[in-house]
Amino acid sequence: MANLNEYKCPLCGGALEFHAGSQKLFCPFCDSSFDPGLFSETDASLSDGTSGSEGSETVVTGQDNGFKQDVHNTWADGETDGLYTYVCKSCGGEILGDSTLASTMCPYCGNPVVIMGAFKGDLKPDYVIPFKFDKKQAVAALEEHTKGKRFLPKVFRALNKINEIKGIYIPFWIFDTDTSGDYAYQGTKVEEWEDSRYRYKKTSYYKVERQGLVNFRKIPIGCSEKANQAIMESLEPFDMSQAVDFQTAYLAGYVADKFDINTDVSWERAKERVVNSSSNYFYKTVKGYNSVVQKHGTVTILEKSAKYALFPVWMLSTTYNGTQYTFAMNGQSGKMVGDLPMDKKAFARWLILLTLGIAAGLFLISVLFI
């Protein structure tokens, strides 16, 4: 049995949603708002995995249900593996999701639903960064994102319609690590001078060594298979100073996923970032040379630890000329990322004009100085 929780207004019984602007749970029926801390008792059972109020959970199978169905509508073998149905306590509608689904909206009555079992025991996040931007602001940010783009087709903005927009809490591992670095470089200094007869050039070579300790804090690594990790990294940074202790109340009205990539796998990506950052850090300390080449570099991991957090992301999708374009906005900072279509004819015209301009400039230089 899965624990399903719906946050209800204490005054009128309406469904509460977390409001990014006020940072409170808001009731759209009586316009009341409540601090998320008032509902902290709801999460009391998460740490030890005990049960609270229960809703029904059913594993979806491909077995015959007794009704005759067209063969095209039946589940294929293995197609339902990992799929579950959850029954909404408000309307009785069935919510279909996979094993990573942690928070969603009932498709029938629209009520926010938190699947409490997704956060029991070791699955409970340590932190959550609440949404600071709402849906209207996400749409406005996408509009702003398309402005001033030289090669964006003019009709894209005029005809662009958002197919889907949803606020998602994306799971991240937050790594801390202490490292020791040992690097060796070859630095060169070049001196040039001349007298009445000759021009001289002297190149001196130096061995430069650097050792030291570097502390890395709060390295975010997305841990959801469904999330595009390149997009998630493009949305950084997330300000962990604004993170709060996890409460399921912050998820009301949004979709949330739980992690399905463990710390060992995620650490390999974090370690790559640590090694690259360490290399850049030590390289920048080698100054006063005409050129510097790294000859050797070693990073030793001394300690490491991981915390589990949920970060806010708005996902928007739109279709243009049969191609779907996906955009993402950092729900904390408002940073928007995503690829845009290009007007190839406009780009070709610009390239021709640029080429002609360069050719004209070179011709003018040849006339004036040759």
C-alpha positions, 0 to 999 in steps of 0.5 A: 500500500502506498501512502498518498497525501493531499494537502487540504485547506484547514478552513474550506477543505480545498486542495492546497498548492505551494505558491512560489511568490509567497513561499506558502501553501495557497488555497485557490478556493478561499484565498487562504495561505499557510506556512509549510511548517504547519504541516510538518507533522505529515512528514513525521513517519518518513524517517523511520518508514512507518505508515501514515494514512494510506491510499491504494497502490496497484502494480499494473500487469498485462494479465487479462481483466475479463473484458474483450479488447482489441489486440492493439490496446493490450499491454505487450509482454514487459511493457508494464514492468515498473508501472504503478497505479495510485488511487486519488483519495479525493475523486477515486481516479487512477494515477499511472506512474513509474517507480520514480514518481514522487509527486504529481497532479491528479489528471481528473480532479487536478488535486496535488498528490504526494506519494509519501512512500517515495520519501520513506527512510533513506529515500527522504531528501535532506534538502529542497530548494522551493520554487521562486518563479511561478508558471506565468513567470516561466512563460514570460522568461521563454518569451524573453529568451527568444528576443534579440536572436538574429537568426530566429525565424520571425514566424517562430515567435508569432506562431510559437505555442507552448505544448506543455509546461510543468514544474518539476522537482529534479533529484540531485546528489550534493557532494562534498569532498576534500582533495590533495593535488600534486602538479608539475609544469614546465614554464618558459621565459623568453628574452630577446635583444639585439645589437648592431650586428645580431638579434638574440633570443634566449629561452629558459626552461623551468620546472614548476611544482604545486602541491596543496589541499582543495576543498570542494563543497556542494557539487550538484549532480542530477540523479534522474535517468529521465532528466537531460543531464546536459540541460541540468548542468546548464541550469547551474548554479543553484544557491544552496544557501536558500535550501531548506530542510525537506518537507513534502508540503513544498511539493504540493502542486508540482511534479517530483521525481525520486532518484534512480541513479545511485551515489556511486554512479553519480560520484564518477561524474562529480569526480570528473568535475573535481579533477578538471576544477583542481587542474584549472585551479593549480594551473592559474597559480603558475604565473610569470612565464611566457608559456606553461605546459602541465607535465604531471597532475594527480588528485587524491580524494581524501574524504567525500560525502553526499546529501540528497536534494530536490531542485526546482525546474520548469520544463517547457516544450513547443513545436515548430515545423514538426520539430519539438523544442524543449526549454528549461528554467531554473525555478530558483534563479530564472535562468532559461536554457534551450535550443532555438530554430535557425533561419538558414536563409537569414544566416546565409545572407548574413554570411555572404554580407560578412564575406563581402565586407571582409573582402572589401576591407582587404581590398581597401588595405591592399590599395592603401598600403601596397 
